Amino acid sequence: MVTIYQLLEVEENASIEEIKNKYASLTQEFSDNSGLTPEEIKENGIILNKLKMAYDILTNNEQRAKYDKMLADKRAEELLKGVKGSSETAKVSKEEIAQNVKNEVYNEVKQTEAQVHARTQTQAQPQVKQAPVKPAIPYDNEDEPPTAPGELTHDEQIRIQQAAQREFQEKLQKAQAAEEAYKKAYNQAYDNYVKNMNGSTGRRWTLKKIGIILAVIVVVILIGCIMWLIPPFRRMLINLYEENDIVHMLVNLIVGIVKAFRI
């Protein structure tokens, strides 16, 4: 029985670093197709796929442990068949056969557990866990290259790409719609602001409006003159002039304008 350890030409207790180095060396060797026939190039492709599958299993602690257990179970099964065959010729008792099988299986399992524990303790960096894949060695079928564990088929890759493109297009359309809505709201708010500004500060001065303002000023001055002639109101106006700075400034301004016109 050929194991993936033998395929990668490493020992069953090899470290991750040793497996990586050997895999790199073998892939470089079988990737060189210069001077080869189409049949030989096809065989190299099959070998590279098998190497990739073996490498993915042995560099993943969980998958490697499952493979080692499967390998131990298969060896125990073969050992059991061998013990049964030899028992027929050597006429060994059933009790001795059962005891031998138990001992062999127990030793195989213990040895595998020790190897897995040693590799886990000595590994420098934690490995990224992949989805559990039942390890298998498709060495019997040489016509179709095996698919590496966790590797997507061509159709699955196309479907994933199409789904990603659809999702991207949907998000892009939503973003464009949001941008258009923002621009529309901004333009509407700006137009309203301009209209309000035109309504409050864009009024034109007409002769009628100027006449009304001048009439109001004249009326205020006349009222002030009349109040000045009345003593109680005169005292009130004097107090207001002395105490209120705004009134004081306005009166001085009016007096200055009147004096300027007299000159």
BELJO-V685527 format. One record per residue. N is the residue number from 1. RES is the residue in three letters. SS is DSSP state (2 for helix, 1 for strand, 0 for the rest). OMEGA is omega as a letter, one per 30 degrees, with the letter a starting at -180 (NA if undefined). Layout:
BEGIN
n->{N/N}
res->{RES/RES}
ss->{SS/SS}
omega->{OMEGA/OMEGA}
END
This chain:
BEGIN
n->{1/2/3/4/5/6/7/8/9/10/11/12/13/14/15/16/17/18/19/20/21/22/23/24/25/26/27/28/29/30/31/32/33/34/35/36/37/38/39/40/41/42/43/44/45/46/47/48/49/50/51/52/53/54/55/56/57/58/59/60/61/62/63/64/65/66/67/68/69/70/71/72/73/74/75/76/77/78/79/80/81/82/83/84/85/86/87/88/89/90/91/92/93/94/95/96/97/98/99/100/101/102/103/104/105/106/107/108/109/110/111/112/113/114/115/116/117/118/119/120/121/122/123/124/125/126/127/128/129/130/131/132/133/134/135/136/137/138/139/140/141/142/143/144/145/146/147/148/149/150/151/152/153/154/155/156/157/158/159/160/161/162/163/164/165/166/167/168/169/170/171/172/173/174/175/176/177/178/179/180/181/182/183/184/185/186/187/188/189/190/191/192/193/194/195/196/197/198/199/200/201/202/203/204/205/206/207/208/209/210/211/212/213/214/215/216/217/218/219/220/221/222/223/224/225/226/227/228/229/230/231/232/233/234/235/236/237/238/239/240/241/242/243/244/245/246/247/248/249/250/251/252/253/254/255/256/257/258/259/260/261/262/263}
res->{MET/VAL/THR/ILE/TYR/GLN/LEU/LEU/GLU/VAL/GLU/GLU/ASN/ALA/SER/ILE/GLU/GLU/ILE/LYS/ASN/LYS/TYR/ALA/SER/LEU/THR/GLN/GLU/PHE/SER/ASP/ASN/SER/GLY/LEU/THR/PRO/GLU/GLU/ILE/LYS/GLU/ASN/GLY/ILE/ILE/LEU/ASN/LYS/LEU/LYS/MET/ALA/TYR/ASP/ILE/LEU/THR/ASN/ASN/GLU/GLN/ARG/ALA/LYS/TYR/ASP/LYS/MET/LEU/ALA/ASP/LYS/ARG/ALA/GLU/GLU/LEU/LEU/LYS/GLY/VAL/LYS/GLY/SER/SER/GLU/THR/ALA/LYS/VAL/SER/LYS/GLU/GLU/ILE/ALA/GLN/ASN/VAL/LYS/ASN/GLU/VAL/TYR/ASN/GLU/VAL/LYS/GLN/THR/GLU/ALA/GLN/VAL/HIS/ALA/ARG/THR/GLN/THR/GLN/ALA/GLN/PRO/GLN/VAL/LYS/GLN/ALA/PRO/VAL/LYS/PRO/ALA/ILE/PRO/TYR/ASP/ASN/GLU/ASP/GLU/PRO/PRO/THR/ALA/PRO/GLY/GLU/LEU/THR/HIS/ASP/GLU/GLN/ILE/ARG/ILE/GLN/GLN/ALA/ALA/GLN/ARG/GLU/PHE/GLN/GLU/LYS/LEU/GLN/LYS/ALA/GLN/ALA/ALA/GLU/GLU/ALA/TYR/LYS/LYS/ALA/TYR/ASN/GLN/ALA/TYR/ASP/ASN/TYR/VAL/LYS/ASN/MET/ASN/GLY/SER/THR/GLY/ARG/ARG/TRP/THR/LEU/LYS/LYS/ILE/GLY/ILE/ILE/LEU/ALA/VAL/ILE/VAL/VAL/VAL/ILE/LEU/ILE/GLY/CYS/ILE/MET/TRP/LEU/ILE/PRO/PRO/PHE/ARG/ARG/MET/LEU/ILE/ASN/LEU/TYR/GLU/GLU/ASN/ASP/ILE/VAL/HIS/MET/LEU/VAL/ASN/LEU/ILE/VAL/GLY/ILE/VAL/LYS/ALA/PHE/ARG/ILE}
ss->{0/0/0/2/2/2/2/2/0/0/0/0/0/0/0/2/2/2/2/2/2/2/2/2/2/2/2/2/2/2/2/0/0/0/0/0/0/2/2/2/2/2/2/2/2/2/2/2/2/2/2/2/2/2/2/2/2/2/0/0/2/2/2/2/2/2/2/2/2/2/2/2/2/2/2/2/2/2/2/2/2/2/2/2/2/2/2/2/2/2/0/0/0/2/2/2/2/2/2/2/2/2/2/2/2/2/2/2/2/2/2/2/2/2/2/2/2/2/2/2/2/2/0/0/0/0/0/0/0/0/0/0/0/0/0/0/0/0/0/0/0/0/0/0/0/0/0/0/0/0/0/0/0/2/2/2/2/2/2/2/2/2/2/2/2/2/2/2/2/2/2/2/2/2/2/2/2/2/2/2/2/2/2/2/2/2/2/2/2/2/2/2/2/2/2/2/2/2/2/2/2/0/0/0/0/0/2/2/2/2/2/2/2/2/2/2/2/2/2/2/2/2/2/2/2/2/2/2/2/0/2/2/2/2/2/2/2/2/2/2/2/2/2/0/2/2/2/2/2/2/2/2/2/2/2/2/2/2/2/2/2/2/0}
omega->{a/l/l/l/l/l/l/l/l/l/a/l/a/l/l/a/l/l/a/a/a/l/l/l/a/l/l/a/a/l/l/a/a/l/a/l/l/l/l/l/l/l/l/l/l/a/l/l/l/l/l/l/l/a/a/a/a/l/l/a/a/a/l/l/l/l/l/l/l/l/l/l/a/l/l/l/l/l/l/l/l/l/l/l/a/a/l/a/a/l/l/a/a/a/l/l/a/a/l/l/l/a/a/l/l/l/l/a/l/l/l/l/l/l/l/l/l/l/a/a/a/a/a/a/l/l/l/a/l/l/a/l/l/a/l/a/a/a/a/a/a/a/a/a/l/l/a/a/l/a/a/l/a/l/l/l/l/l/l/l/l/l/l/l/l/l/l/l/l/l/l/l/l/l/l/l/l/l/l/l/l/l/a/l/l/a/l/l/l/l/l/l/l/l/l/l/l/a/a/a/a/a/l/l/l/l/l/a/l/l/l/a/l/l/l/a/a/l/l/l/l/l/l/l/l/l/a/l/l/a/a/l/l/l/l/l/l/l/l/l/a/a/a/a/a/l/l/a/a/a/l/l/l/l/l/l/l/l/a/l/l/l/NA}
END
